Amino acid sequence: MTTLKSKLKEDLTTAMKARDELTSSTLRLTLTAITKEEVSGKTSRELSDDEVQKVIAKEAKKRREAAEAFAQGGRTEQAEREKAEGELLDAYLPKQLSDDELNAIVAQAVEEAKASGAEGPRAMGAVMKIVSPKVAGLAEGGRVAATVKKLLAG
């Protein structure tokens, strides 16, 4: 069992003993998503810590999107709960890059792409190919793509 998955299970046990309903239900749903990912495909397999992080990130993103939808629909109580669940899951993820750090990485990748002959908006694919491995798990793809577009246009 991966260290991150075992930490989630330990924290679930602790939350259940403390009768912390929010934490226990969130961790239970996350562990279910991890198990579902493990058994999907032709053969079941153990997920690595990186793969578990991706599942947790996906679950946290779902919570943030649900919180936005509930807030727009005027259901503040549900929005607050979803937001709290998302924040709880974010604690298990590596710290996200700040805008300045992301801009620096993307700017460097744009320079590398220009050096290899790609310029303007058409260089998007080349720049993303350089940036993606550097920021994997540290920034959401949409945020990275928006930064790349902004720097290529400007």
Phi, psi and omega in degrees: 000138181291158183293324180292318179294319179293325176296318178300317181294319178298316180295326177296314179300315179299316181295322180294319179295325180277358182058038177272097187295317182299309182295315183294319180291322179296313181293324179296315178296321180293316178296325176295318178297322178294314179298319179299319178294324180294322184267356177286153182098188185285324179230148178281148183210161177276132179278145175283169178300322179297318180292322177297319178300320179297319178295317179297318179298319179296317179295318179297320179295320177301317181296317180297316180294320178295321179298318177298316181296317179296319180296318179293330180276001178081015180256076188295325181297313178294322180298317179296319180296313180298320179296317179296320178296318179298318179294323178298317180289327179299333180295337180269357182256155175295155181300134180287149178292143175285167179299321180295316179297317180296316178301320181295316180295315181294319180299319178296318179294323178297318178297318178298318180294319178296323179296330179269007173101358180267129179221161176070191182299337180290344181279359184310310182298316180296317180293316180299323179297324179283318187284319188309310180296330182288328185250009182306123179081352182254348178204145179290146183302319180296321179293319179296312181300319179296320179294318179298313180301316182298315182287328178288324181285324185260000000 
